Amino acid sequence: MNPKAFKLTVVFVGVLFTALFCAVVIPPFLAHSDIVAAFAAGFVNPFASGYSIDVFCCYLLLAIWIVYERSKVKHGWICLVIGVVPGVAAGFALYLLLRAYQLELQRP
């Protein structure tokens, strides 16, 4: 995959996730703005719990990667904030784009 196709694909997935998140999560949250209940809903059964645990582990791995590469990729912490809301998919997509851009600037 060439760099342009990579970036376009990553942007597409990040925007798609954010749009779906807004469409699915925000309306019920505005109707019942109980953050604890919203968080607990991710653990209502073993299947939902498995997906929620996967999300937390992916976020943790992203955080480890960002801290590890902090000398090469500046402002990665922003991706961790984005990883909380709207979610890890958006934060991860942003980090991939930020990383690709900064590593291109570092090449001779």
N, C-alpha and C positions, 0 to 999 in steps of 0.2 A: 504494500500500500504506500503510495507516495505521501509526502507530508501534507499537501493540501487536502487530499481525501481523508487523511487521518483527522485533521483539525475540523473539517466539515462534519464528519461523522460524530466526533466527540461533542461538538456544539449541538448537533441535532439531538443526540441522546440526552444531554443535559437540559436542553430546552423542553424536550418531550416529557422528561420526568417532572420538571418544575410545573409545567402546564397540567399534567395529570394530578400531581400533588395538590395544586390549587383547586382543581375541579372536584376532587374526591374528599379532601380533608378539610378545607376551609369552611364550606357551608355547614357541615354538622358541628364544627368547632365553634362557629359564631352562634349557632343555636343553643349550644350547651358548652359554654367556655370553661369547662373544668379540666385543667391541664393534667391533673392526677388521673382522672378517669380516662382521658385520651391516651395517656401513657399506659395505663393498666389494660386498655383494650387490645394492646399488642400481645397480651399474654392470656387471652381468654380460653385458649385450648392448646394442646401440644403442637399443632401445626403452626398456629400464629406465633407461639413461643419460639419455635425453631427459626422462623423468619426474623423475628425480633432479635434473637441472639446473633444471627448471621449479620444483621445490620450493625449491631454494637461491635462485633468483632471486626467487620470491615472498616468501621470508623476508627477503631483502635489501630489497625494496620496502616491506615492512611496517616494517622497522627504519628506513628513511628517513622514512616517513610519521610514525612515532612520534616520532622526533627532531624533525622539522619542527613537529609540533603539541604539543611538550612544554610550551609555555607555556599552552595551552588545555586539554590533557588530562593530568592528573596520574597517576602510577603506571603509565604505559604500558610501562615496562621489564618489568613483571611478565608482560606478554603476550609479550615476547621470550623469556623463560625458558620459558613454556608452549609457545612456538613450537618449542622444541627437543624437548621431550618433554611431551606426546605428539606434537605436530606443529603445523605452520603453520596448519592448518585450525582447531585449537582456539585457538591464540594470536590468530589473526585474528578469530575469532568473539568472543572475550573483548574484544578491542580495540574492535570495533564496538559492543558493549554498553556498555563503559566510556565510550566517546566519546559515545554517545547520551545516557547518563545525565548526564554532566558538562556537556554542552552544554545539556541541558534546565535544569539548575540555574543556568546563566549567563544564560538568557533573562530579560528583565525581566518 
